[in-house]
């Protein structure tokens, strides 16, 4: 998942943000951008344009750039979502084999997971305040893997 590049938008009128600076940080994000750009039910979308402030594990306020904001036409009306794209394994609490002496890798994974939980919790509250929804999409949602 180390792929990065600039997405070339087809339906520029749908994009809310700088259409010259749409960066994908994985092929999964690029696939979702293509979906948003070409799906007639996606009315508007943006990538990393919504910033959610959150308190991290260091006690300081940080800025979380949510992967996507989308506005969708549904059977019942219009809905808006904040979307995060993550590998499924990063959405699950890491399995620490030796809890008394965890490896450096396990500690880093646990730290990343705790930070993500904080980001997602703040994003969910932020979305609810705007009457939006917050969703995390994985490779299973994107039919990858």
N, C-alpha and C positions, 0 to 999 in steps of 0.2 A: 504494500500500500504506500510506497514511497513516491508515487507519481504526483507531479505538480505542474500546473500550467495555467494558461488564461483561456477561459471559455469564450468562444465567439458566438454571441447571441444572434438568433434568427429573428425573433419577434420582440424587437427593442421596445415597443410600446407597453409590453407587459412588465418590463423590468423597472423596479423602483430603486434607483441608486445610480452609481457610475457604471454605465455599460462598457466602458473601456477598461475597467479594473475588476473583472469577475474572475477571481482566482479559485481554482480547485486544488485541494491538497491531497486528494486521492482519486482513484478512478471511480470509486463509489460516489463521491461528491459530483464528479463530472457526469456520471450516469443520471443522478438526480437532477442536475441542472438541465440536461437534455429533456428529461421528463417534464420539468416545469415549463421550459421554453416551448414545448410542442404539444402539451395537453390542453385541449380547448376548455376544460373545466378549471384550470389554473388561470385565474383572472390577472393576478399580479404576483410577483415574487422578487426576492432579493437574497443576496448572499453576503453574510458577515456585515450587514448594515445595522443590525439591532445589537445594542450594547446593554448588557445586564450587569449592574454593579453587584458584587457579592463579597462577603467576608470569607476569607480563606482560612486555612489551618494556622497561618501565621498571625491571625488576628487583624490583618490589614484589609482594607478595601481594594479589590482588584476589578478588572473589567473583563467580562466574558462576552466574546463576540460569537453569538449563536450562529450556527452554520447557515440556516435559512429561515426566512419568513415567507409564508405563502398565504394567498387569499384564494379560496376555492368556492366555486359554485356547486352546491349540492342539491339534492332533491327537495330539501326543506329550506334552503336559503343560502346565505353566504357565511362561510366559516373562515377563521384565520388561525394559523398555527405557527409556532416556533418549532423548528425541526433541527435536531442534532443527528449527525451521521457518525456512528461509532461501530467498531468491531464488537460482536457479541461478548467476546472474552473480556473486554474493557467495561462491560456493563454488569459484570458479576464480581462479587467480592473475591479477591485472590485467595487461593488455597495456600496457606502457610503450613508447610510440612512439619517444621520444627519450631513451634511457637516460642520456645525459650531461646533459640538461637537462629532466627531467620536469616536467610542470605541477603546480601545487598540488593540483589535483583528482586527478591520478594518484598523487601522494605520499600523499594522504589515503586513497585506495582501497587502496594497498599496505599502509599502516599498519593499516587495518581488517582486511584479509585476514590479515596476520601475527598480529594479536591473536586473530582467530577461530581460526586454526590452533592457537594455544596453548590457547585455551579447549577446543577439540574434542579435542585430545590429552589434556588433563587429564581431561575428561569420559569419554573412552574408558577411561582407566586406572581412574578412579573406578568406572565401571560394571563393569569386569572384576573388580575387587576384591569386588564384591557378587554376582558371577555374573550380571550383567545385560549388555545390549548397548546400544551407543550408535549412533543413526542420525540422519542429517540428511535431512529431507524437503524437496523443492523443489516448485515449481509442477507439475513433471512427475509427481511422486508424487500430488499432490492433484488432478490432472486440471484444472489451471487454465492458461490461456494458450495 
